Amino acid sequence: MENDPATQLSTLGHPQRLAVFRLLMRRYPGQVPAGDLAAALDIKASTMSTYLAALQRAGLVVQTRAGTSLLYAADMTRVRQLFEYLLLDCCRGRPDLCLPLAIGDTSMSDRKYNVLFICTGNSARSIFAESILRATAPDRFEAYSAGTNRHSSLNPFALRVLADKGYDTSPLRSKHISEFTSPDAPKFDFVFTVCDQAANEDCPAWEGQPISGHWGMPDPVKVTGTDAEKSLAFQQAFGALRSRIAAFTALPMASLDRIALQSAVDEIGRASTKETS
């Protein structure tokens, strides 16, 4: 394995290999099939295999097997070692220039936090998450949601689930992510993707370095069959998000620094992956 920094940087110097690596970082801690990576980046399967092999040799990506499928994830141990080399070794003698850019303020104060949930259409999953968090802890969190698809509307099955459970649906509307990238938009402390497709997309780098997480789950909108079968899919998505948000709101925000809180958010995402696999 050629995991010295020079080889790793050379490997990432190729635009498409860098795109694969960035996508796996966005999907972390999830493990992604090569086919999904190829489809998301519009790269031929054979070419994707070559890129993944190069990233593995450089020690930036690990491969695991699940049944007959090969899954890929960023090797965070090696990635951290590369970052440490760049920030601590290359910046040795001038940490005042390098470290603040990468680490920033590591403390989390006891205050109200802004949270954004993103999915493709902002019609069901992210709307569920916004509604659940707003109702669960309105004194501690301000909840928002958005979609990466510019043309969408709220799904009637999703609205029915929320209404049946006593949630106020009157303030809900489908919003595009661009609404939250303007200078006067809220500054987010947490940004979560709740579908794989949204996580695959190259979303903006959020100002202030919010803590991010990926809670991917199947899209209930794509379920076919009877109304009862469709309703069940929406109920299951709602229940899964309610469990994850319960775990999130139980975290002792004020007593954790950013690094510990990011690790806790990743663990919720890791548990989410096991539930839906």
C-alpha angles and dihedrals in degrees: 000000000000099000099148113127094249092056092044093051091046090051091051090047089080108089097222095043087051089051090053091049093048091050092051089049090053091049094047128158086026123092114228130203115238089239091059091050091049092049094047093050097034093238124145114255094241092050091047090054089055092050093048091049090053092049090049092051089051090053094241098111133040128206126214132177125232108184105304094342128095114216128196133205138167112270097232094187091060093039091054090049090054092049091048090052092051096043102035105027103032091039094044109143093022107057088144088072100044112029101056090055093056104033107027120174106349096192128094114207126211101259142106113297129212113226127189124196117198132194133151103268104015086223105113125349099042090040089054091050093048092049095045095049093045091053096040102052111004091157093057105032139041106207127208135168137196143170136226092222112087095206114054143118135201114282113242093220090054092049091049092052091051093046093048089053093051100256120147106243097177096095094047123108137154111261133186119232091241088072088071099046099069120106092254095049119114117276107240127222094187132026120187130185113208099187132051095231093057090048089051092057122089098248122186122278101253118232115249095028098263119203108260135202140177118223099173119183138161116285109248089198089070095055113113131197133065124353088253091056092048092048090051091055091053091047090052092049090049092050093048092051092046089055093049094047090049089055091046096050090048091063113109094239099180095049096050126076119224094265094052091044092051089051091051092049090050090052090055088051091048090052089048090055092053091050094054099038 
